[in-house]
């Protein structure tokens, strides 16, 4: 069984999140946080639904939605 730690970056439904809380008892659920153009995104997921990051060894374009909002900054 794969284990995860608070502060670890993970993939959930092909999006990058950071684990903010882990439940201490089964079923092990994790509270996930991500940044979106609309603000913070919070999800709860089971360990079986998460994928470990590949330690940044393979390029991944998972910031498309954030990049698209960067051009809309106020001056």
C-alpha distances in whole Angstrom, upper triangle without the diagonal:
4,6,10,13,17,19,16,18,15,16,17,19,20,21,21,20,19,17,20,18,15,16,15,14,13,13,11,14,15,18,19,23,24,28,30,34,34,32,29,27,24,21,19,15,12,9,9,12,12,12,12,16,17,19,22,23,23,26,25,28,26,29,31,32,33,35,37,38,39,42,43,43,47,49
4,7,10,14,16,13,14,12,13,14,17,18,19,17,17,16,14,17,16,13,15,15,15,14,13,11,13,13,16,16,20,21,25,27,31,31,30,26,24,22,19,17,14,11,7,8,11,9,9,9,12,14,15,19,19,20,23,22,25,23,26,28,29,29,31,34,35,35,39,40,40,43,46
4,7,10,13,10,12,11,14,14,18,19,19,17,15,14,12,14,13,10,12,12,13,12,12,9,11,11,14,15,18,20,23,26,30,30,28,24,22,20,18,16,13,11,7,10,12,10,10,9,13,15,15,19,20,21,24,23,25,23,25,28,29,29,31,33,34,34,38,39,39,42,44
4,7,9,7,9,9,11,13,16,17,16,14,12,10,8,11,10,8,11,12,13,14,13,10,10,9,11,11,14,16,20,23,26,27,24,21,19,17,15,14,12,11,8,11,12,9,9,8,11,14,14,17,19,20,22,21,23,21,22,26,26,25,28,30,31,31,35,35,35,38,41
4,6,6,9,10,13,15,18,19,18,15,12,10,7,9,9,8,11,11,14,15,15,12,11,9,11,11,13,16,19,22,26,26,24,20,19,17,16,14,13,13,11,14,15,12,12,11,12,15,15,17,20,22,23,22,24,21,23,26,26,25,28,30,30,30,34,35,34,37,39
4,6,9,10,14,15,19,19,17,14,11,8,5,5,6,7,10,12,15,16,16,13,12,9,9,9,11,14,17,20,24,24,21,17,17,14,14,13,13,14,12,16,16,13,14,13,14,17,16,18,21,23,24,22,24,21,22,25,25,23,26,29,28,28,32,32,32,34,37
4,7,9,13,15,18,18,16,12,9,6,5,6,8,10,14,15,18,20,20,16,14,11,11,10,10,12,14,18,21,22,19,16,15,14,15,15,15,16,15,18,17,14,14,12,12,15,14,16,19,21,21,20,21,18,19,22,22,21,23,26,25,25,29,30,29,31,33
4,6,10,12,16,16,14,10,8,6,6,8,10,11,15,16,19,19,19,15,14,11,11,10,11,12,15,18,22,23,20,17,16,15,15,15,14,15,13,15,15,11,11,9,9,12,11,13,16,17,18,17,19,16,18,21,21,20,22,25,25,25,29,30,29,32,34
4,7,10,13,12,10,7,6,4,6,10,12,13,17,19,21,21,20,17,15,12,12,9,9,10,12,15,19,20,18,15,14,14,13,14,13,15,13,15,14,10,9,7,6,10,9,11,14,15,15,13,15,13,14,17,18,17,19,22,22,22,26,27,27,30,32
4,7,10,9,8,6,5,6,7,11,13,13,16,18,20,19,18,15,13,11,11,9,10,10,13,16,19,21,19,16,14,13,12,12,11,12,10,12,10,6,6,5,5,9,10,11,14,14,15,13,14,12,14,17,18,18,20,22,23,24,27,28,28,31,34
4,7,6,5,5,6,9,10,14,15,15,18,21,22,21,19,16,14,12,13,10,11,10,13,15,18,20,18,16,14,13,12,12,11,12,11,11,9,6,5,6,7,10,12,12,15,14,14,11,13,10,13,15,16,16,19,21,22,23,26,27,28,31,34
4,5,5,7,7,10,11,14,15,15,17,20,21,19,17,15,12,11,11,9,10,10,13,14,18,19,18,15,12,11,9,10,8,10,10,10,7,5,7,9,10,13,16,16,18,17,17,14,15,11,14,16,16,17,20,21,22,23,26,27,28,31,34
4,6,8,10,13,14,17,18,18,20,23,23,21,19,18,15,14,14,12,13,12,15,15,18,18,18,16,13,13,11,12,10,12,13,12,8,8,9,12,13,15,18,18,20,18,17,14,14,11,14,15,15,17,19,20,21,23,26,26,28,31,34
4,7,10,13,15,18,20,20,22,25,26,24,22,20,18,16,16,13,14,12,14,14,17,18,18,17,14,15,13,15,13,15,15,14,11,9,9,11,11,13,15,15,16,14,13,10,10,8,11,12,13,15,17,18,19,21,24,25,26,30,33
4,6,10,13,15,18,18,21,24,25,24,22,20,17,15,14,11,10,8,10,11,14,15,15,13,11,12,11,13,13,15,15,15,12,10,10,12,11,13,15,14,17,15,14,10,10,6,9,11,11,12,14,16,17,18,21,22,23,27,30
4,7,10,13,16,17,20,23,24,24,22,19,17,14,13,9,9,7,9,11,14,16,14,12,11,12,11,13,13,15,15,16,13,10,10,10,8,12,12,12,15,14,13,10,10,7,9,12,12,12,14,17,17,18,21,22,23,26,29
4,7,9,12,13,17,20,21,21,20,17,14,11,9,6,5,5,8,11,14,15,13,10,9,9,9,11,11,13,13,15,12,10,10,10,10,13,14,14,17,17,16,14,14,11,11,14,14,13,16,19,19,19,23,23,24,27,29
4,6,9,11,15,17,20,20,19,16,13,10,8,6,5,7,10,13,16,17,15,11,11,10,10,11,12,14,13,16,14,11,12,11,11,14,14,15,18,18,18,16,17,14,14,18,17,16,19,21,21,21,25,25,25,28,30
4,6,7,11,14,16,17,16,12,10,6,6,5,6,9,13,16,19,20,17,13,12,10,10,10,10,11,11,14,13,10,12,11,12,16,16,17,20,21,21,19,20,17,18,21,20,19,22,25,24,25,28,29,28,31,34
4,7,10,13,16,17,17,13,11,7,6,6,7,10,13,16,20,19,16,12,12,10,10,10,12,13,13,17,16,14,15,15,16,19,19,20,24,24,24,22,23,20,20,23,22,20,24,26,25,25,29,29,28,30,33
4,7,9,12,14,14,10,8,6,5,7,9,13,16,19,23,22,19,15,14,11,11,9,11,12,12,16,15,14,16,16,18,21,21,23,26,27,27,25,26,22,23,26,25,24,27,29,28,29,33,32,32,34,37
4,6,9,10,10,7,6,5,6,9,12,16,19,22,26,25,22,18,17,13,12,10,10,10,10,13,14,13,15,15,17,21,21,23,26,27,28,26,27,24,25,28,27,26,29,31,31,32,35,35,35,37,40
4,6,8,8,6,5,6,8,12,15,19,22,25,28,27,24,21,19,15,13,10,11,10,10,14,15,14,17,18,20,24,24,27,29,30,31,29,30,27,28,31,30,29,33,34,34,35,38,38,38,40,43
4,7,9,7,8,10,12,15,18,22,25,28,32,31,28,24,22,19,17,14,14,12,12,16,17,17,19,19,22,25,25,28,31,32,33,31,33,30,31,34,33,32,36,38,37,38,42,41,41,43,46
4,6,6,8,11,14,17,20,24,27,30,33,32,30,26,24,20,18,15,14,12,12,15,17,17,20,20,24,27,27,30,32,33,34,33,34,31,33,35,34,34,38,39,39,40,44,43,43,46,48
3,5,8,11,14,17,21,24,28,30,33,32,30,27,24,20,18,14,12,10,10,12,14,15,18,19,23,26,27,30,32,32,34,32,33,30,32,35,34,34,37,39,39,40,44,43,44,46,49
4,6,10,13,16,19,22,26,28,31,30,28,25,22,19,15,12,10,7,8,10,12,14,17,18,22,25,26,29,31,31,32,30,31,28,30,32,32,32,35,37,37,38,42,41,42,44,47
4,7,10,13,17,20,23,25,29,28,26,23,20,17,14,10,9,6,6,9,11,11,14,15,19,22,23,26,28,28,29,27,29,26,28,30,29,30,33,35,34,36,39,39,39,42,45
4,7,10,13,16,20,22,26,25,23,19,16,13,10,7,5,5,6,9,10,10,14,15,18,21,22,24,27,27,28,25,26,23,25,27,26,26,30,31,31,33,36,36,36,38,41
4,6,10,13,17,19,23,22,20,16,14,10,8,6,5,6,7,10,10,9,12,13,15,19,20,22,24,25,25,23,24,20,22,24,23,23,27,28,28,29,33,33,33,35,38
4,7,10,14,16,20,19,16,13,10,7,6,5,7,9,11,14,12,11,14,15,17,20,21,22,25,25,25,23,23,20,20,23,21,21,25,26,25,27,30,30,30,32,35
4,7,11,13,17,16,14,10,8,6,5,6,7,10,11,14,12,10,12,13,14,18,18,19,22,22,22,19,19,16,16,19,18,17,21,23,22,23,27,26,26,29,32
4,7,10,13,13,10,7,6,5,7,9,11,14,15,17,15,13,15,15,15,19,19,19,22,22,21,19,18,15,14,17,15,15,18,20,19,20,23,23,23,25,28
4,7,10,11,8,6,5,7,9,12,13,16,17,19,16,14,15,15,14,18,18,17,21,20,19,16,15,11,11,13,12,11,14,16,15,16,20,20,20,23,25
4,7,8,6,5,6,9,12,15,17,20,21,22,19,17,18,18,17,20,20,19,22,21,19,16,15,11,9,12,10,8,12,13,12,13,16,16,16,19,22
4,5,5,6,7,10,13,16,18,22,23,24,20,19,20,20,19,22,22,20,24,22,20,17,14,11,9,10,7,6,10,11,9,11,14,14,14,17,20
4,6,8,10,14,16,20,22,25,26,28,24,23,23,24,22,25,25,23,26,25,22,19,16,13,10,10,7,6,9,8,6,9,11,10,11,14,17
4,7,8,12,15,19,21,25,26,28,24,23,24,25,24,27,27,26,29,27,25,22,19,16,13,14,10,9,13,12,9,12,14,12,13,15,19
4,7,10,13,17,19,23,25,26,23,22,23,24,23,26,26,24,28,27,25,22,19,16,14,15,12,10,14,14,11,13,16,15,14,16,20
4,7,10,14,16,20,21,23,20,19,20,21,20,23,23,23,26,26,24,21,19,16,14,16,13,12,15,16,14,16,19,18,18,20,23
4,7,10,13,17,18,20,17,16,18,19,19,22,23,22,26,25,23,20,18,15,14,15,13,13,16,17,16,18,21,20,20,22,26
4,7,10,14,16,18,15,14,17,18,18,22,23,23,26,26,25,21,21,17,17,19,16,16,20,21,19,21,25,24,24,26,29
4,6,10,13,14,11,11,14,16,17,21,22,23,26,25,24,21,21,17,18,19,18,18,22,22,22,24,27,26,27,29,33
4,7,10,12,10,10,14,16,18,21,23,24,27,26,26,23,23,19,21,23,21,21,25,26,25,27,31,30,30,33,36
4,7,8,6,7,11,13,16,19,21,22,25,24,24,22,22,19,21,23,22,22,26,27,27,29,32,32,32,35,38
4,5,5,7,11,13,16,19,21,23,25,25,26,23,24,21,23,25,25,26,29,30,30,32,35,35,36,39,42
4,5,5,8,10,14,16,18,21,22,22,24,22,23,21,23,26,25,26,29,30,31,32,36,36,36,39,42
4,6,8,11,14,17,19,21,22,22,24,21,23,21,24,26,26,27,29,31,32,33,36,37,38,41,44
4,7,10,13,16,18,20,21,21,21,19,20,18,20,22,22,23,26,27,28,30,33,33,34,37,41
4,7,9,12,15,16,18,18,19,16,18,16,18,21,21,22,24,26,27,28,31,32,33,36,39
4,6,9,12,13,15,14,16,14,16,14,17,20,21,21,23,25,26,28,31,32,33,36,39
4,6,8,11,12,13,15,13,16,15,17,20,21,21,23,26,27,27,31,32,32,36,38
4,5,7,9,10,11,10,13,12,15,18,19,19,20,23,24,25,28,29,30,33,35
4,5,6,7,10,10,13,13,16,19,21,21,22,25,26,26,29,31,32,35,37
4,5,8,10,11,14,14,16,20,22,21,22,25,26,26,29,31,31,34,36
4,6,7,8,11,12,14,17,19,19,19,22,24,23,26,28,28,32,33
4,7,9,13,14,16,19,22,21,21,24,26,26,28,31,31,35,36
4,6,10,12,15,17,20,20,19,22,24,24,26,29,30,33,35
4,7,9,12,13,17,17,16,19,21,21,23,25,26,30,32
4,6,9,10,13,14,14,16,18,19,21,23,24,28,30
4,6,7,10,11,10,12,15,15,17,20,21,25,27
4,6,8,9,10,12,14,15,17,19,20,24,26
4,6,5,6,9,10,11,14,15,16,20,22
4,6,5,6,9,10,12,14,16,19,22
4,6,5,7,9,11,12,14,17,20
4,5,5,7,10,11,12,15,18
4,5,5,7,10,11,15,17
4,6,6,8,10,14,16
4,5,5,7,11,14
4,5,6,10,12
4,6,9,11
4,7,9
4,6
4
